């Protein structure tokens, strides 16, 4: 996969993020509910919508795996 195409839209909805991380949207909701911002995914709430930063999330996961 071309990283430029993946990150062309850096902030994405929960459904798109779930597809990217290969999990169900309910899994992302559960992690967010239990762990808040301590999850592996970088997310923010904008106007009542939850958006995920794919690029920052992937970098955060890479750093954790490298340790």
Secondary structure, 3 states (H helix, E strand, C coil): CCHHHHCCCCEECHHHHHHHHCCCHHHHHHHHHHHHHHCCCCEEEECCEEEEEHHHHHHHHHHHHHC
